[in-house]
Amino acid sequence: MPLHLATFFYDPDPSFGHDPRTFVAMMLAGFVVGIGGHIFRSKLAVALGIALIFLATFLLPLATNILEYE
């Protein structure tokens, strides 16, 4: 499989990617919920915080990029 030089150039097209502010806000909310769960010793809140962080940093960006390019 040959590598093409065009694959290494940055495309500043605004249609590429999504606004990261929603993902960052969701990640910060996950940290707040997780920290609150540790303070109040709630395993459910800690698990919810971890789930929010995982969703915001991996699953939702992946899903939005996959659905955009179908």
C-alpha positions as CSV (number, residue, x, y, z in Angstrom):
1,M,0.0,0.0,0.0
2,P,1.7,3.2,-1.1
3,L,1.6,6.3,1.1
4,H,0.5,9.4,-0.6
5,L,2.0,12.8,0.3
6,A,-1.5,14.4,0.4
7,T,-2.5,12.3,3.4
8,F,0.0,14.3,5.5
9,F,-1.4,17.8,4.8
10,Y,-3.7,19.5,7.3
11,D,-7.1,20.3,5.9
12,P,-8.4,23.5,7.5
13,D,-11.9,22.9,6.2
14,P,-14.4,23.8,8.9
15,S,-16.6,20.8,8.0
16,F,-13.9,18.5,9.4
17,G,-14.6,17.5,13.0
18,H,-17.0,18.9,15.5
19,D,-17.1,21.6,18.1
20,P,-15.1,20.2,21.1
21,R,-16.8,22.4,23.7
22,T,-19.7,20.0,24.2
23,F,-17.3,17.1,24.7
24,V,-15.1,19.1,27.1
25,A,-18.1,20.2,29.1
26,M,-19.4,16.6,29.4
27,M,-15.9,15.5,30.4
28,L,-15.7,18.2,33.1
29,A,-19.2,17.2,34.4
30,G,-17.9,13.6,34.6
31,F,-15.0,14.7,36.7
32,V,-17.3,16.7,39.0
33,V,-19.7,13.8,39.4
34,G,-16.8,11.4,40.0
35,I,-15.2,13.6,42.6
36,G,-18.5,14.2,44.3
37,G,-19.0,10.4,44.4
38,H,-15.7,10.0,46.1
39,I,-16.5,12.7,48.6
40,F,-19.9,11.2,49.5
41,R,-18.7,7.6,49.1
42,S,-21.2,6.8,46.4
43,K,-20.1,4.0,44.1
44,L,-22.9,4.8,41.7
45,A,-21.8,8.4,41.3
46,V,-18.2,7.4,40.8
47,A,-19.3,4.9,38.1
48,L,-21.5,7.5,36.4
49,G,-18.6,10.0,36.4
50,I,-16.3,7.5,34.8
51,A,-18.9,6.6,32.2
52,L,-19.4,10.3,31.4
53,I,-15.7,10.8,30.9
54,F,-15.4,7.7,28.7
55,L,-18.4,8.8,26.6
56,A,-17.1,12.4,26.2
57,T,-13.6,11.4,25.3
58,F,-14.0,8.3,23.2
59,L,-17.5,7.0,22.3
60,L,-19.4,10.2,21.3
61,P,-16.5,11.8,19.2
62,L,-16.0,8.4,17.5
63,A,-19.7,8.0,16.8
64,T,-20.1,11.5,15.4
65,N,-17.2,11.2,13.1
66,I,-18.3,7.8,11.9
67,L,-21.9,8.9,11.3
68,E,-20.7,12.1,9.5
69,Y,-18.7,10.3,6.9
70,E,-21.2,7.5,5.9
